[in-house]
Amino acid sequence: LGGKYFGNPVVRAVMWPGMQFQLLTTREPDLDMCATAIASLNLVKDDPTVLAMRQAGGMKEVSFIQ
């Protein structure tokens, strides 16, 4: 709805904080972020819980809290 009335100054003022927050959360990851994501995936790829779920034929929900 905001996109439909974005030309309205009141709507723009109300939407401005959300649009600014979106700029913070949608940036390209840097190399450190990518390295962290890869390390995290490498840690869980051989996890017994994940392997059991994969062999059972479903990855609907995996809980690592035991």
URVENLIN-V750592 format. One record per residue. N is the residue number from 1. RES is the residue in three letters. OMEGA is omega in whole degrees, -180 to 180 (* if undefined). NEAR is the number of other ideal C-beta (glycine too) atoms within 8 Angstrom. Layout:
N_RES_OMEGA_NEAR, N_RES_OMEGA_NEAR
//
This chain:
1_LEU_179_4, 2_GLY_178_8, 3_GLY_-180_5, 4_LYS_-177_5, 5_TYR_-175_8, 6_PHE_178_9, 7_GLY_180_5, 8_ASN_-177_7, 9_PRO_179_5, 10_VAL_179_6, 11_VAL_179_11, 12_ARG_180_10, 13_ALA_180_7, 14_VAL_-177_7, 15_MET_-173_10, 16_TRP_-179_8, 17_PRO_179_6, 18_GLY_179_7, 19_MET_178_8, 20_GLN_178_8, 21_PHE_179_8, 22_GLN_177_8, 23_LEU_179_8, 24_LEU_-171_7, 25_THR_-176_6, 26_THR_179_5, 27_ARG_176_6, 28_GLU_178_3, 29_PRO_176_6, 30_ASP_-175_6, 31_LEU_178_5, 32_ASP_178_6, 33_MET_179_8, 34_CYS_179_9, 35_ALA_178_8, 36_THR_179_8, 37_ALA_179_9, 38_ILE_178_8, 39_ALA_179_8, 40_SER_179_8, 41_LEU_179_8, 42_ASN_179_7, 43_LEU_-175_7, 44_VAL_-175_9, 45_LYS_179_7, 46_ASP_180_5, 47_ASP_-178_9, 48_PRO_180_5, 49_THR_180_9, 50_VAL_179_12, 51_LEU_179_9, 52_ALA_178_8, 53_MET_-180_10, 54_ARG_179_8, 55_GLN_179_6, 56_ALA_176_6, 57_GLY_179_4, 58_GLY_176_5, 59_MET_-176_6, 60_LYS_-179_3, 61_GLU_179_3, 62_VAL_178_7, 63_SER_180_6, 64_PHE_178_7, 65_ILE_-178_3, 66_GLN_*_3
//
